Amino acid sequence: MTHSKFSHIDKDGKANMVDVGHKEQQIREAKASGKIRLEPQTIDLIRDNNMKKGDVLTIAEIAGIQASKQTSNLIPLCHTLLITKAEVKCKLVSDGVQVNTRVKCIGQTGVEMEALTAASVALLTIYDMCKAVDKNMILEAIRLDEKTKVDL
């Protein structure tokens, strides 16, 4: 029996969800971030809470939290995890909105995909809410900033 060098591919080269059942439960945490560049007038509309669709930053934060909990439904080989904390912070900056996420669980695999999904969906929510007034938005710098695991 030949083992693949890639954990998500079986011996026949087919997609494979990794069995993490033998791994010990650990406290897992991941942080991710991203940014959306916006026109100055769009930033003003968000700051003054004058967007037609509502409070952009709050809605994006809630969307990101919801997305973190749906990651295994969106990304085929991700495990379903019991998330113990999901935090999404959206902050106006000089040229757009900075999004920072933090996701925690007690489990056998990490939560980096959940943190990245939260950041991505928060940014997409901002895009959706602002698309009527800003045709030059750019999503950028979506990245995993940190991941940790600590034994129980």
C-alpha positions in Angstrom: 0.0 0.0 0.0 1.5 3.3 -1.1 0.9 6.4 1.0 0.4 9.8 -0.7 2.6 12.7 0.3 -0.6 14.8 0.4 -3.0 14.2 3.2 -6.1 15.1 1.2 -5.4 12.7 -1.6 -5.7 8.9 -1.3 -3.5 6.2 -2.8 -5.5 6.4 -6.1 -5.1 10.2 -6.4 -8.7 10.9 -5.3 -9.9 13.5 -2.9 -9.9 12.3 0.6 -11.1 13.8 3.9 -8.4 13.1 6.4 -9.3 10.9 9.4 -8.4 12.9 12.5 -10.1 10.5 14.9 -6.8 9.3 16.4 -5.6 12.8 17.2 -6.0 14.3 20.7 -8.4 17.1 21.4 -6.6 20.4 21.7 -7.5 24.1 22.1 -7.2 25.4 18.5 -7.1 29.1 17.5 -6.6 30.9 14.2 -6.5 34.5 13.3 -7.0 35.8 9.7 -7.3 39.2 8.1 -8.1 41.0 4.9 -8.9 44.4 3.5 -11.2 46.0 1.0 -10.1 49.2 -0.7 -12.9 51.7 -1.1 -13.4 55.2 -2.6 -13.3 58.1 -0.1 -17.0 58.8 -0.6 -17.9 55.2 0.2 -15.9 55.3 3.4 -17.8 58.5 4.3 -21.1 56.8 3.7 -20.1 53.8 5.9 -18.8 56.1 8.7 -22.0 58.2 8.7 -24.2 55.0 8.5 -25.8 56.3 5.3 -25.6 53.2 3.1 -29.1 52.1 1.8 -28.5 48.5 2.9 -27.8 49.5 6.5 -24.9 49.3 9.0 -22.2 47.9 6.8 -19.6 47.1 9.5 -22.0 45.4 11.9 -23.7 43.3 9.1 -20.3 42.3 7.8 -19.2 41.2 11.3 -22.3 39.1 11.7 -21.9 37.6 8.2 -18.3 36.6 9.0 -19.3 34.9 12.3 -22.1 33.0 10.4 -19.6 32.0 7.7 -17.1 30.6 10.1 -19.8 28.2 11.3 -20.6 27.1 7.8 -17.1 26.4 6.5 -17.4 22.7 6.3 -20.5 23.1 4.2 -18.6 25.4 1.8 -15.2 23.7 1.5 -15.6 20.0 0.7 -12.7 18.5 2.7 -13.0 20.6 5.8 -14.2 18.9 9.0 -17.2 20.0 10.9 -15.9 21.7 14.1 -17.5 22.7 17.3 -16.5 26.4 17.4 -16.3 27.9 20.8 -15.5 31.4 19.7 -15.8 33.4 16.5 -14.9 37.0 16.4 -14.9 39.4 13.5 -13.8 43.0 13.7 -14.3 45.4 10.8 -12.5 48.8 11.1 -12.6 51.8 8.8 -9.1 52.7 7.7 -7.9 55.6 5.5 -8.4 53.6 2.2 -11.1 51.1 3.1 -12.0 48.5 5.7 -9.7 46.2 7.5 -11.2 42.9 8.7 -9.6 40.8 11.5 -11.0 37.5 12.6 -10.3 35.0 15.5 -11.8 31.6 15.7 -11.4 29.0 18.5 -12.4 25.4 19.1 -11.6 22.4 21.1 -10.9 19.7 18.5 -8.7 17.4 16.6 -7.9 19.7 13.7 -7.3 23.4 13.2 -9.7 26.3 12.6 -7.7 28.3 10.0 -10.2 27.7 7.2 -12.9 29.0 9.5 -11.0 32.1 10.3 -10.2 32.7 6.6 -13.8 32.0 5.6 -15.0 34.5 8.2 -12.6 37.2 6.8 -13.6 36.4 3.2 -17.3 36.5 3.7 -17.1 39.7 5.8 -15.2 41.4 3.0 -17.7 40.0 0.4 -20.6 41.4 2.5 -19.0 44.8 2.5 -18.6 44.5 -1.3 -22.2 43.6 -1.7 -23.5 46.4 0.5 -21.4 49.0 -1.3 -21.5 47.9 -4.9 -24.2 50.3 -5.9 -22.0 53.3 -5.0 -18.5 52.1 -5.6 -17.4 50.4 -8.8 -13.7 50.4 -7.9 -13.6 48.2 -4.8 -10.6 45.8 -4.4 -10.5 42.8 -2.1 -6.9 42.2 -1.0 -4.5 40.7 1.4 -6.7 37.9 2.8 -4.3 35.8 4.8 -3.9 33.5 7.8 -2.1 35.6 10.4 -1.6 33.0 13.2 -2.7 29.5 14.2 -2.0 27.8 17.5 -2.8 24.6 19.3 -2.5 23.9 23.0 -2.9 20.6 24.8 -5.9 20.3 27.2 
